[in-house]
């Protein structure tokens, strides 16, 4: 497995639809807490 990062707008948001994006990590023995904390540390205020 290797790293692949690809993103594209699928469609415009529908009225009233929750705006959210998801990242999916596929792997074994990933440290979910460490990944979560790392991403939270990158959030813009």
Protein Blocks (a to p, Z undefined) as FASTA:
>chain_A
ZZddddddfbdcdehiacddddddddehiafklmmmmmmmmpcZZ
